[in-house]
Amino acid sequence: MREVRIVNLTRDSVLAEKAAVAETPGSRRRGLLGTDCLETGGGLLILPCRQVHTFGMRYPIDVVFVDESWAVRRVSHNMKPGRLGALVLSSRAVIELPAGRAMDTQTQAGDILDALPVRGRR
């Protein structure tokens, strides 16, 4: 699975140093299920995606919904396990982050994000 660095251009901050990209039906369906935590600097970019759930999850997450121009449409803070998130029809992708990361970076609706390729070490 490829990885990207997700930055908030509006706030000049980094949401995730290494976010895995879930873009196949299987990887989108699997998401973070079966994981014990999201490490600091980690995340999951799911595309396309308009809604997520945390059924079967073991820990809370922050969820950031972005549209086709990477503008933040909605932020769900500290989404606990066993929940069904909002359906955001204007969303093109969802970024799942460690709980508290969206607040730490002051990410909010209207901010512009970008996803940059993570370069491998040589």
C-alpha positions as a printed Julia matrix, in Angstrom:
122×3 Matrix{Float64}:
   0.0    0.0    0.0
   1.43   3.38  -0.94
   1.9    6.11   1.65
   1.4    9.87   1.57
   2.25  12.82   3.79
  -0.89  14.84   4.51
  -0.42  18.55   5.09
  -2.79  21.36   5.99
  -1.8   24.2    3.65
  -4.08  26.68   5.41
  -2.53  26.13   8.85
   0.99  25.18   7.68
   0.84  21.94   9.67
   1.25  18.21   9.11
  -1.69  15.93   9.85
   0.17  12.69   9.03
   3.8   12.0    8.13
   2.9    8.58   6.73
  -0.71   7.82   5.89
  -1.44   4.55   4.13
  -3.69   4.94   1.09
  -6.71   2.62   0.89
  -7.96   2.82  -2.68
  -8.93  -0.75  -3.55
 -12.28  -2.23  -2.52
 -10.56  -4.65  -0.12
  -8.3   -2.08   1.53
 -11.18   0.42   1.89
 -13.39  -2.24   3.45
 -10.63  -3.39   5.83
  -9.56   0.12   6.85
  -8.07   0.1   10.34
  -9.86  -3.06  11.47
  -7.58  -5.42  13.34
  -5.09  -2.72  14.32
  -4.3   -1.87  17.94
  -3.62   1.82  17.38
  -2.58   4.48  14.93
   1.0    5.45  15.63
   1.95   9.09  16.08
   2.38  10.55  12.61
   0.29   7.79  11.05
  -3.06   7.81   9.34
  -5.22   6.23   6.69
  -6.44   7.99   3.54
  -9.54   6.27   2.12
 -10.64   7.16  -1.39
 -13.23   7.4   -2.62
 -15.17   7.66   0.64
 -18.16   9.57   2.03
 -18.81   7.76   5.3
 -16.91   5.64   7.82
 -17.75   3.52  10.83
 -15.75   2.33  13.81
 -17.49  -1.01  14.34
 -14.83  -3.54  15.34
 -12.31  -0.81  16.16
 -10.36  -0.84  19.43
  -9.59   2.86  19.76
 -11.04   6.3   18.91
  -9.97   8.25  15.82
 -10.32  11.69  14.28
 -12.0   11.7   10.86
 -11.44  14.44   8.27
 -13.67  14.56   5.17
 -12.27  16.35   2.09
 -13.85  17.21  -1.25
 -12.36  16.88  -4.74
 -10.28  20.06  -4.3
  -8.97  18.8   -0.93
 -10.99  21.35   1.02
 -12.04  20.07   4.45
 -15.81  19.59   4.51
 -16.2   18.15   8.01
 -14.09  17.04  10.98
 -15.3   14.41  13.45
 -13.2   14.53  16.61
 -12.52  11.51  18.83
 -14.91   9.1   17.09
 -15.23   6.22  19.5
 -15.38   2.5   18.58
 -18.78   1.14  17.59
 -20.08   4.3   15.89
 -21.46   5.11  12.46
 -20.1    8.41  11.18
 -21.95  11.1    9.26
 -22.62  10.67   5.56
 -20.88  13.61   3.87
 -22.15  13.69   0.3
 -19.63  16.35  -0.77
 -16.71  14.22   0.41
 -14.3   12.62  -2.04
 -11.96  11.12   0.55
 -11.64  10.53   4.27
  -8.53  10.79   6.41
  -8.47   8.76   9.63
  -6.01  10.06  12.23
  -5.06   9.35  15.85
  -7.65  10.89  18.18
  -6.71  14.49  18.98
  -4.59  15.08  15.86
  -7.17  17.26  14.09
  -7.44  19.47  17.17
  -3.65  19.56  17.63
  -3.29  20.92  14.08
  -6.39  23.16  14.4
  -7.8   21.57  11.25
 -11.34  22.72  10.52
 -13.91  22.95   7.74
 -12.7   25.18   4.92
  -8.99  24.4    5.35
  -7.13  23.21   2.25
  -5.11  19.99   2.54
  -2.7   18.18   0.23
  -1.32  14.65   0.03
   2.31  14.35  -1.0
   4.1   11.12  -1.92
   6.33   9.68   0.8
   9.75   9.04  -0.65
  11.51   5.81   0.28
  14.95   5.82   1.86
  17.91   4.9   -0.27
